[in-house]
Amino acid sequence: MNSTTSENPIIAIAHTRSFEKNEQFSARHLPLVNEIGSLGIQVVALNGAKDRLEGNTFSGYHSFDGGSAMSRHDSPIQIASALDLTGGVARYTPDVAALNPLGVRDIVLSKQSQYDTLKDLSDHVARTVTAPATREGLLDALDEFTDSKLIVKADGDADKVHAMIVGSKDDIINSVDRFLSTMDPDVDKVVVQDYMDEVHSDFASGIKYANTQEREIADYKKYLGRELRVHTIDGRPIMVTGRVGLDAARKSPYDDWLFLDQDSVPSHVTDLAADASRRIMNRAEAADSYLAVDLTPDGTKIVEINGRNIGTMRAEKDRPASDYAASKTTSEIAAKLVAMAHNNSKEQ
């Protein structure tokens, strides 16, 4: 059996998928695997909680063999910590230190839970009301708002399966039946929020693009919405990126990351993101968080907080500015997972 000790713990990247049929998974995560390997720690892939046995032991795993190659091993293995991309480890295997733990995941998965956690930051969050996915439930929720422009979405729809509605109350009422047609009224819920017009503002004063190429990308999509994304580990900001080409009602088909000069990001941006991340952690009574806090481009309001399948920033071909973002997030996540693995091994 591959065993875990405080000297040689094993880290997993967990995702619910068939690794043999997805050649991109290894290539996508190999930079993180190699970074952790440089710290003397082995990394394997787990199919969520599918192979779990007892405690932190799993009946099998996949090894990263370089490039897109992965091999299946049907032998027991003990895992100390995991980059848990789809939540199976956090939900079913509490003896493994998951990034993020279950309490954090449950809060960030629901827009209502996020709002309840952050509502004391009243000037920085949009009012949120959740209702059953029924015509009556949605109309009742609309009655609680006086703002002229609202956004309606499915709650917990991390994969954006369902469309959103952006507009006036009349616009929303006219689209209710079509909007609800893809939902199960016995299971699904809908969220109504004040629309943040700030998503169409300029980036916070002082922010500079990483290079001319990034500025040109931003200018080309200036007519669409924007966001700032602050990556945080345990409430500590590690990277700020921009996002352009957002169009919520159409699932943002022109969405693109934008890379920024990190030294130019004003402190109010990172301070707000850090505050929000810590509030999530405190409510969950959990450490070991990796959260991406999305803010309006001026850095004054929280759009949402993501804690599911964030991964690391990907280096993009022909985008030199992406190299730093990929390197920084990869090294920070690697260091965090290694620390978690050692701490968890000592406790067992």
Secondary structure, DSSP 8 states (H G I E B T S, - for coil): -B---SSS-EEEEE-SS-GGG-THHHHHHHHHHHHHHHTT-EEEEE-TTTTB-STTEES-EEEE-STT-EEEE-S-EE-SEEEESSSHHHHH-TTSEEES-HHHHHHHH-HHHHHHHHTTSGGGB--EEEEESSHHHHHHHHTT---S-EEEEETT-TT--S--EEE-HHHHHHHHHHHHTTS-TTT-EEEEEE--GGGGS---TT--BSSHHHHHHHHHTTTSEEEEEEEEETTEEEEEEEEEEE-GGGT-TT-EEEEB-GGGS-HHHHHHHHHHHHHHHHHHT----EEEEEE-TTS-SEEEEE-SS-------TT-THHHHHHHHHHHHHHHHHHHHHHHHHHH-
